[in-house]
Amino acid sequence: MRLAVISSDGKNVDLHLGKGNKIYIYDYNQDNLDFLEMREVEISKDSKHQGGKVIKACSDCDVLISVQYGFKSKIKAEDANIKLVMDEGPITDVLNRYIEHVKFMNAE
């Protein structure tokens, strides 16, 4: 599973999806979480509705985590088969919470 988080500093999930000029990409596979890369997106500080740019930059990801996202971004993510998740805090904590949630939901 490929996970993307929106962060201003590489340490915390702390931005709205549409303000996500930096995306940190991780791979989770059989209890291993590996950092892959940081991607930059050209975001205008004064423009609204830029979540589509971020979603496009994450087209190879399964999950995209940010503090918040708007309705248009939700539709664009669904069309791209990307699950949007809202959370915030240290990246490691956010990723671990999501992974534990997936494990719990998949347990029978």
Secondary structure by P-SEA (a helix, b strand, c coil): cbbbbbbccccccccccccccbbbbbbbcccbbbbccccccccccccccaaaaaaaaaccccbbbcccccaaaaaaaaaacbbbbbbbccaaaaaaaaaaaaaaaacc
